[in-house]
Amino acid sequence: METMEFYLNTETCSQCGICVNICPALVIEKDSSGRVNFKPDYIHLCLGCGQCMAVCSTKSVFAKGLRYDNDFFEFSDTTDFFSLLEHRRSVRRFKPKPVSREEIEKILYAVSQAPHGDSHHHVEVTIINNRNTIMEALPSMSSFFDSLGKWLHNPFMCQIIKFKKGKDTLKTLKNHLLPRIEKGIYRNYSSDYDGITRGAHTLLIFHAPADSEEHKEDSYIFVTYAALAAQALGLGATIIGLVPAALNKSAELREIFHIPHNHDSVASLIVGYPKYKYLRGIKRELKKVNWGIE
Ligand SMILES: Cc1cc2nc3c(=O)[nH]c(=O)nc-3n(C[C@H](O)[C@H](O)[C@H](O)COP(=O)(O)O)c2cc1C
């Protein structure tokens, strides 16, 4: 039974609906009679992230062939660095409680300790600690992704994207983003949830002058430090690639967030208090390790 790709054990399911809320791809729903169900026409969007299973108190939900006995582990009480890494998840559902300035300053302190490729790095961090400002930007971001969806159906535009951004980016856009755009995941937004910034109240944007050396590498390292610092503070965070993608294409968005027009936005991080508790860890492995010659 446990090896089925997508399965809900209706005999044990408590119908709490946490899996519905935590799923980043909206693959699970409460149907019109209030029963938890997988949505057959969304299943192809499943990331296999395992979050639905990591929060299920009755181990009733099974996604993408994952197994409780094989793909998850029980948390230990250790609080060392490795345990911090194992406990971290991309958190996309937050309590309505704002993150304090002191907490953001601690995150920024962690970022300031990160390695950087250029001795005088140029990466700036812009902090939007206000859901209303994020809400102001959502209609523009959402319409950007609608336009992108149309371009991705146009072979000529695809050639331009491939030429400007590379074959790998075009593949990500077509395989990962387009199916979500087509399901309207980025079109729906309200004050407490949206498919882009996930209802977050706090958004950190990492950007630098477009011609500055190694700013992309530095930004990714900085955002990773910020995500781990958030975890260490008991906050939750997720790296959001959608926000910089939209910012780099929209002067209006750059104005809302006060990002200089000559800057390249590379990464962003949503931060907040996690709404749900993960009950178990999700095992992660590297694809392949080559030991070479020892
Ligand atoms: C460069 C990058 C961009 C990402 N962009 C998004 C995003 O736009 N939206 C989102 O919900 N998650 C985004 N993520 C989070 C990944 O989906 C997440 O890390 C992955 O599913 C693994 O889950 P975990 O972080 O819980 O281990 C991004 C992660 C990275 C590294």
The ligand as an SDF file (V2000), in Angstrom:
LIG
                    3D

 31 33  0  0  0  0  0  0  0  0999 V2000
   17.5840   28.9460   -6.4900 C   0  0  0  0  0  0  0  0  0  0  0  0
   16.3090   28.4890   -5.8220 C   0  0  0  0  0  0  0  0  0  0  0  0
   15.1060   29.0590   -6.1830 C   0  0  0  0  0  0  0  0  0  0  0  0
   13.9220   28.6370   -5.5480 C   0  0  0  0  0  0  0  0  0  0  0  0
   12.7420   29.2430   -5.8950 N   0  0  0  0  0  0  0  0  0  0  0  0
   11.6060   28.8770   -5.2580 C   0  0  0  0  0  0  0  0  0  0  0  0
   10.3960   29.5560   -5.5650 C   0  0  0  0  0  0  0  0  0  0  0  0
   10.3340   30.4860   -6.3840 O   0  0  0  0  0  0  0  0  0  0  0  0
    9.2760   29.1580   -4.9110 N   0  0  0  0  0  0  0  0  0  0  0  0
    9.2930   28.1670   -3.9650 C   0  0  0  0  0  0  0  0  0  0  0  0
    8.2470   27.8630   -3.3900 O   0  0  0  0  0  0  0  0  0  0  0  0
   10.4410   27.5090   -3.6490 N   0  0  0  0  0  0  0  0  0  0  0  0
   11.5870   27.8510   -4.2710 C   0  0  0  0  0  0  0  0  0  0  0  0
   12.7690   27.2340   -3.9430 N   0  0  0  0  0  0  0  0  0  0  0  0
   12.7810   26.2170   -2.8670 C   0  0  0  0  0  0  0  0  0  0  0  0
   12.8830   24.7960   -3.4290 C   0  0  0  0  0  0  0  0  0  0  0  0
   11.6610   24.4440   -4.0410 O   0  0  0  0  0  0  0  0  0  0  0  0
   13.2080   23.8450   -2.2590 C   0  0  0  0  0  0  0  0  0  0  0  0
   14.4640   24.1760   -1.7320 O   0  0  0  0  0  0  0  0  0  0  0  0
   13.2070   22.4020   -2.7170 C   0  0  0  0  0  0  0  0  0  0  0  0
   11.9070   21.9930   -3.0480 O   0  0  0  0  0  0  0  0  0  0  0  0
   13.7350   21.4700   -1.6160 C   0  0  0  0  0  0  0  0  0  0  0  0
   12.9340   21.5540   -0.4500 O   0  0  0  0  0  0  0  0  0  0  0  0
   13.5590   21.9150    0.9700 P   0  0  0  0  0  0  0  0  0  0  0  0
   14.2060   23.2710    0.8620 O   0  0  0  0  0  0  0  0  0  0  0  0
   12.4030   21.9040    1.9210 O   0  0  0  0  0  0  0  0  0  0  0  0
   14.5840   20.8750    1.2760 O   0  0  0  0  0  0  0  0  0  0  0  0
   13.9550   27.6230   -4.5380 C   0  0  0  0  0  0  0  0  0  0  0  0
   15.1910   27.0670   -4.1770 C   0  0  0  0  0  0  0  0  0  0  0  0
   16.3600   27.5010   -4.7900 C   0  0  0  0  0  0  0  0  0  0  0  0
   17.6790   26.8960   -4.3510 C   0  0  0  0  0  0  0  0  0  0  0  0
  1  2  1  0
  2  3  1  0
  2 30  2  0
  3  4  2  0
  4  5  1  0
  4 28  1  0
  5  6  2  0
  6  7  1  0
  6 13  1  0
  7  8  2  0
  7  9  1  0
  9 10  1  0
 10 11  2  0
 10 12  1  0
 12 13  2  0
 13 14  1  0
 14 15  1  0
 14 28  1  0
 15 16  1  0
 16 17  1  0
 16 18  1  0
 18 19  1  0
 18 20  1  0
 20 21  1  0
 20 22  1  0
 22 23  1  0
 23 24  1  0
 24 25  2  0
 24 26  1  0
 24 27  1  0
 28 29  2  0
 29 30  1  0
 30 31  1  0
M  END
$$$$
